[in-house]
Every structure is written in structure tokens, then in C-alpha cells.
Amino acid sequence: MISIFNNKEEIAPHAANIFIAAAQNAIQQRGRFLVALTGGSSPVSIYKLLATPQYKTKIDWNNVFVFWGDERWVSLEDARSNAKMSYDYLLSHVEIPKSNIFPMYKEGFLPEEYALEYEKSIKGLTGENGQFDLILLGMGDDGHTASLFPGEAVLQENHKWVSAYYLESQSMYRITLTASIINKAKEIVVVTFGENKAHALNEVLYGDYNPEKFPMQLIKPLDGNLLFLTDKAAVSG
Ligand SMILES: O=C(O)[C@H](O)[C@@H](O)[C@H](O)[C@H](O)COP(=O)(O)O
């Protein structure tokens, strides 16, 4: 499903309300809310909103468990860290136990080793079913999502839930949830807007199936819901 807003400012309250509803339902039904956050610039206004008293008091943060969809393999203080961004705008402003937060980086680990650890951490909460209550994703201008980049071997990963690899084009390691675990989620919300996304979004939604070129096409929940939150500029292509 796709919801098209007039502009990006209208997206944030809608996304924040989806987050709150998903958290309240999950906590009511299963006693905890398991969410994967996204990096990029698109979620910033959503995180800021969730950190305001009006929104944050609607969630029992003690029962929220935070993971990420992907990460640049950089320290948690690095300006490129998705975890840092999420702390700066959201996690530092809510009463969430530190032990409920699972950044996709750990000092002293190799990225591939930590990918295995990260998968274990997810299994520790979900068991073998691997079901997140909510996964937030963004989409790059090239149609990548999380760190599922066009043409990379990780696109074919059907077994591992978490994978780390060296991304030549950015000269850095990336660590990412794979499509196989993302697609197990109850709810997947893709936040992407602006005219730069128009070409990729059009291909992802209406083009031929070619996930090697537009990896976002791999995101097809097995049993859950997929929602795109976008603006008019991104559907103008
Ligand atoms: O940057 C990241 O951490 C994510 O890996 C990436 O998938 C991101 O969501 C897109 O690149 C969109 O980024 P923008 O929201 O900045 O357009």
C-alpha cells in the first residue's frame, strides 16, 4: 500500500502515529515491542516527533526493544552512525533501558563476526520465527534499502538474517538485515520522499521485477503489511 502526502512535513506525524499504534498493540498482545529503526535523513523528523512529550508518553519504553535495519561499520560516536543519529533525536530522550538497545556495531568485533552475534540477539527475543513488530526503512535514489545495494551478493542471501560485507563503492563495511528477515515482519513502513526518489520509486512499484537493480523490490512481507509513506514529489516521475 502507498500513502501519498502533500509534502514531507505531513509524513512525520502519520509515521509517528503508526509507530505508537504498533508499539501499543505489540506490548498489549505480547508484552514487548520489537522494532528496527532506519538511518538516512528521512526518519529524522519522525524520531524528533516521537521524542516530544505528547508522543513519547504514549509508549511504555521499558518494553521496547530497538534494533536497526542497517549500519555503516563505524563507531557509535561517528557522525555517519545510524545509531548515533537515532540516539541524538530519539533514544536519548526516552526512558528506555540501555539493555533494550542493540546497535549494529561493537568495538573489537569484525563486522562478519558481529553479524552472527546480532542474529543471535534477535533470536534471543524472537526465537526462530524472527518476527519484528515493525521495521522502518528508507530508500536511496538508486532503489537500495537498508544496506541492500544494487548488484551486491547480499541480495541473494536467503539463509542469514544479518550480513556484513565490504561495499566497494563506499570503501567501507556495511552490516544489514537481509530481505529474508525483513520480510518476516508484521509491519514494514518505508519512508521515502522528494523528487530525487521519483525514478526509483516508480520502478520499484510499477516497473519490471528487477531487484538486482532496484533492491527495494525484494521487500515483500510473507504475512505482514508493507506501507510506503511518500509525498507528491516522489510520485511525480
Ligand atoms: O542510510 C542508511 O543508513 C540506510 O542504509 C539507507 O537505506 C537509507 O535509508 C537510504 O539511503 C535513504 O536515505 P535518505 O533517507 O537520506 O534519503
The ligand as an SDF file (V2000), in Angstrom:
LIG
                    3D

 17 16  0  0  0  0  0  0  0  0999 V2000
   21.4560    5.4630    5.0110 O   0  0  0  0  0  0  0  0  0  0  0  0
   21.1380    4.4680    5.6360 C   0  0  0  0  0  0  0  0  0  0  0  0
   21.5050    4.1910    6.7350 O   0  0  0  0  0  0  0  0  0  0  0  0
   20.2820    3.4440    5.0460 C   0  0  0  0  0  0  0  0  0  0  0  0
   21.1900    2.4990    4.7580 O   0  0  0  0  0  0  0  0  0  0  0  0
   19.6740    3.7560    3.7320 C   0  0  0  0  0  0  0  0  0  0  0  0
   18.9590    2.6340    3.2710 O   0  0  0  0  0  0  0  0  0  0  0  0
   18.8100    4.9710    3.7200 C   0  0  0  0  0  0  0  0  0  0  0  0
   17.6050    4.7070    4.3400 O   0  0  0  0  0  0  0  0  0  0  0  0
   18.6190    5.4370    2.3070 C   0  0  0  0  0  0  0  0  0  0  0  0
   19.8720    5.6730    1.7450 O   0  0  0  0  0  0  0  0  0  0  0  0
   17.7740    6.6600    2.2170 C   0  0  0  0  0  0  0  0  0  0  0  0
   18.4550    7.7270    2.7950 O   0  0  0  0  0  0  0  0  0  0  0  0
   17.7520    9.1410    2.9530 P   0  0  0  0  0  0  0  0  0  0  0  0
   16.6620    8.9610    3.9440 O   0  0  0  0  0  0  0  0  0  0  0  0
   18.8350   10.0300    3.4850 O   0  0  0  0  0  0  0  0  0  0  0  0
   17.2690    9.5210    1.6180 O   0  0  0  0  0  0  0  0  0  0  0  0
  1  2  2  0
  2  3  1  0
  2  4  1  0
  4  5  1  0
  4  6  1  0
  6  7  1  0
  6  8  1  0
  8  9  1  0
  8 10  1  0
 10 11  1  0
 10 12  1  0
 12 13  1  0
 13 14  1  0
 14 15  2  0
 14 16  1  0
 14 17  1  0
M  END
$$$$
